[in-house]
Amino acid sequence: MKTYRIATVPGDGIGKEVVPAGRRVLEVLAGSESSFTFEFENFDWGGDYFRQHGEMMPESGLNALKCLPARRVLLHSNSKTSTGVGIIFANMGR
């Protein structure tokens, strides 16, 4: 069985609802097939993280995503936040 590893980055606002819903859709899809499954790793980066740490994500954040074997990211944009700062994710393609 093939396993796809996916990073989830909900960000802020509606992302905290949309990303978990997207994850549930993928889990249902995998449950209907016996040929693949998903593993998720969540990264809680966004406005809340910024308010606690003074940065949108740790300095090693992009490397953490780039080190994922397949570089799959389920992301709700957190480029506009109530803090007035944000990040733009680099293309995570191969």
Backbone as CSV, one residue per row, in Angstrom:
resi,resn,N_x,N_y,N_z,CA_x,CA_y,CA_z,C_x,C_y,C_z
1,MET,0.848,-1.180,0.000,0.000,0.000,0.000,0.890,1.239,0.000
2,LYS,0.593,2.181,-0.874,1.348,3.430,-0.968,0.841,4.415,0.089
3,THR,1.776,5.081,0.746,1.436,6.099,1.740,1.925,7.454,1.253
4,TYR,1.022,8.425,1.241,1.356,9.794,0.866,1.463,10.611,2.147
5,ARG,2.595,11.282,2.336,2.783,12.153,3.501,2.444,13.572,3.083
6,ILE,1.581,14.205,3.860,1.107,15.554,3.534,1.280,16.461,4.742
7,ALA,1.877,17.622,4.517,1.954,18.643,5.557,0.691,19.480,5.494
8,THR,0.120,19.787,6.636,-1.039,20.678,6.671,-0.642,21.969,7.378
9,VAL,-1.038,23.090,6.759,-0.753,24.416,7.305,-2.062,25.206,7.266
10,PRO,-2.859,25.117,8.339,-4.167,25.775,8.325,-4.117,27.297,8.296
11,GLY,-3.062,27.884,8.852,-2.996,29.341,8.881,-3.994,29.923,9.855
12,ASP,-4.771,30.906,9.400,-5.688,31.648,10.265,-7.099,31.626,9.710
13,GLY,-8.004,32.175,10.478,-9.383,32.364,10.013,-10.019,31.088,9.507
14,ILE,-10.548,31.150,8.296,-11.283,30.027,7.727,-10.380,28.810,7.475
15,GLY,-9.074,29.033,7.358,-8.148,27.920,7.151,-8.219,26.882,8.250
16,LYS,-8.533,27.324,9.461,-8.642,26.395,10.589,-9.845,25.474,10.438
17,GLU,-10.775,25.821,9.558,-11.920,24.959,9.258,-11.718,24.231,7.933
18,VAL,-11.183,24.930,6.936,-11.068,24.376,5.587,-10.022,23.263,5.510
19,VAL,-8.858,23.478,6.115,-7.801,22.469,6.017,-8.204,21.160,6.703
20,PRO,-8.751,21.180,7.927,-9.208,19.911,8.514,-10.316,19.245,7.687
21,ALA,-11.190,20.031,7.072,-12.235,19.458,6.210,-11.603,18.790,4.991
22,GLY,-10.608,19.435,4.398,-9.895,18.837,3.274,-9.203,17.550,3.677
23,ARG,-8.654,17.543,4.870,-8.007,16.325,5.385,-9.018,15.193,5.525
24,ARG,-10.196,15.513,6.056,-11.242,14.482,6.204,-11.658,13.920,4.846
25,VAL,-11.753,14.786,3.836,-12.097,14.325,2.482,-11.043,13.327,1.991
26,LEU,-9.772,13.672,2.182,-8.706,12.769,1.749,-8.741,11.450,2.516
27,GLU,-9.048,11.511,3.812,-9.131,10.284,4.612,-10.275,9.392,4.143
28,VAL,-11.421,9.989,3.793,-12.546,9.211,3.267,-12.158,8.584,1.934
29,LEU,-11.495,9.359,1.086,-11.044,8.844,-0.205,-10.125,7.638,-0.009
30,ALA,-9.159,7.771,0.895,-8.232,6.667,1.151,-8.965,5.466,1.742
31,GLY,-9.994,5.722,2.552,-10.765,4.633,3.143,-11.565,3.853,2.114
32,SER,-11.852,4.474,0.977,-12.628,3.796,-0.060,-11.724,2.985,-0.998
33,GLU,-10.439,3.145,-0.853,-9.447,2.440,-1.671,-8.533,1.646,-0.753
34,SER,-8.051,0.543,-1.212,-7.101,-0.204,-0.395,-5.685,-0.079,-0.937
35,SER,-5.487,0.782,-1.935,-4.171,0.881,-2.567,-3.313,2.028,-2.029
36,PHE,-3.897,2.922,-1.224,-3.104,4.023,-0.688,-3.702,4.533,0.619
37,THR,-2.874,5.269,1.340,-3.286,5.906,2.583,-2.547,7.239,2.694
38,PHE,-2.963,8.057,3.633,-2.313,9.347,3.864,-1.799,9.419,5.289
39,GLU,-0.665,10.091,5.471,-0.163,10.470,6.788,-0.045,11.988,6.772
40,PHE,-0.513,12.619,7.832,-0.509,14.080,7.896,0.407,14.565,9.005
41,GLU,1.105,15.662,8.729,1.890,16.349,9.744,1.419,17.800,9.757
42,ASN,0.932,18.258,10.896,0.362,19.594,10.994,1.399,20.612,11.455
43,PHE,1.377,21.778,10.813,2.239,22.892,11.195,1.318,24.065,11.544
44,ASP,1.322,24.468,12.794,0.425,25.527,13.271,1.044,26.907,13.101
45,TRP,1.294,27.279,11.865,1.893,28.575,11.580,0.813,29.544,11.119
46,GLY,0.933,30.762,11.543,-0.030,31.787,11.167,-0.014,32.887,12.210
47,GLY,-1.112,33.605,12.313,-1.204,34.734,13.230,-0.994,34.356,14.684
48,ASP,-1.594,33.248,15.119,-1.424,32.816,16.513,0.036,32.496,16.813
49,TYR,0.667,31.800,15.888,2.088,31.467,16.058,2.909,32.755,16.113
50,PHE,2.583,33.687,15.219,3.303,34.959,15.187,3.176,35.710,16.517
51,ARG,1.975,35.753,17.055,1.765,36.464,18.317,2.547,35.820,19.468
52,GLN,2.731,34.520,19.421,3.466,33.828,20.483,4.981,33.899,20.296
53,HIS,5.448,33.880,19.037,6.874,33.737,18.770,7.512,34.928,18.057
54,GLY,6.710,35.870,17.577,7.254,37.030,16.888,7.695,36.760,15.459
55,GLU,7.328,35.621,14.911,7.621,35.267,13.519,6.500,34.361,13.011
56,MET,6.308,34.330,11.685,5.202,33.546,11.119,5.440,32.042,11.207
57,MET,6.687,31.650,11.177,7.055,30.240,11.313,8.513,30.208,11.743
58,PRO,8.978,29.083,12.258,10.387,29.036,12.666,11.313,29.193,11.462
59,GLU,12.531,29.589,11.735,13.504,29.796,10.668,13.681,28.535,9.820
60,SER,13.506,27.384,10.430,13.683,26.111,9.718,12.393,25.646,9.031
61,GLY,11.363,26.482,9.012,10.056,26.090,8.503,10.032,25.600,7.061
62,LEU,10.596,26.379,6.145,10.584,25.954,4.741,11.375,24.676,4.543
63,ASN,12.487,24.536,5.270,13.251,23.295,5.162,12.448,22.110,5.661
64,ALA,11.658,22.312,6.717,10.816,21.224,7.232,9.851,20.749,6.150
65,LEU,9.286,21.690,5.396,8.366,21.317,4.320,9.113,20.692,3.145
66,LYS,10.259,21.251,2.805,11.025,20.725,1.675,11.563,19.325,1.946
67,CYS,11.725,18.974,3.211,12.252,17.655,3.562,11.187,16.563,3.527
68,LEU,9.942,16.926,3.358,8.912,15.900,3.224,9.196,15.100,1.968
69,PRO,9.106,13.785,2.039,9.486,12.957,0.883,8.811,13.357,-0.424
70,ALA,7.526,13.620,-0.412,6.831,13.930,-1.659,6.515,15.412,-1.797
71,ARG,6.824,16.194,-0.769,6.570,17.634,-0.776,5.116,17.965,-1.089
72,ARG,4.211,17.335,-0.414,2.788,17.609,-0.565,2.351,18.508,0.597
73,VAL,1.695,19.622,0.280,1.275,20.569,1.307,-0.178,20.936,1.091
74,LEU,-0.988,20.759,2.132,-2.379,21.215,2.145,-2.367,22.516,2.934
75,LEU,-2.496,23.633,2.227,-2.238,24.950,2.800,-3.413,25.871,2.580
76,HIS,-3.804,26.554,3.632,-4.695,27.691,3.487,-3.802,28.908,3.629
77,SER,-3.855,29.780,2.662,-2.952,30.919,2.650,-3.019,31.696,3.951
78,ASN,-1.879,31.925,4.529,-1.811,32.788,5.701,-0.950,33.999,5.392
79,SER,-1.054,34.466,4.156,-0.242,35.609,3.753,-0.838,36.942,4.177
80,LYS,-2.104,36.953,4.558,-2.707,38.181,5.071,-3.307,37.861,6.436
81,THR,-2.791,38.506,7.451,-3.257,38.241,8.810,-3.551,39.550,9.524
82,SER,-4.169,39.431,10.671,-4.460,40.620,11.465,-3.179,41.255,12.005
83,THR,-2.067,40.537,11.939,-0.799,41.085,12.418,-0.147,41.984,11.386
84,GLY,-0.645,41.928,10.125,-0.078,42.755,9.076,1.161,42.161,8.426
85,VAL,1.524,40.949,8.826,2.671,40.283,8.214,2.228,38.932,7.688
86,GLY,3.059,38.339,6.892,2.716,37.030,6.368,3.889,36.404,5.666
87,ILE,3.631,35.261,5.084,4.674,34.554,4.363,4.147,34.150,3.009
88,ILE,5.020,33.975,2.078,4.666,33.439,0.769,5.471,32.158,0.617
89,PHE,4.785,31.061,0.371,5.469,29.789,0.266,6.103,29.634,-1.098
90,ALA,7.339,29.182,-1.112,8.027,28.903,-2.366,7.378,27.691,-3.025
91,ASN,7.523,27.582,-4.318,7.014,26.429,-5.041,7.626,25.172,-4.450
92,MET,6.786,24.254,-4.014,7.276,23.050,-3.350,7.435,21.894,-4.340
93,GLY,7.384,22.191,-5.641,7.495,21.137,-6.653,8.821,20.417,-6.579
94,ARG,8.894,19.331,-7.275,10.098,18.492,-7.260,11.299,19.210,-7.808
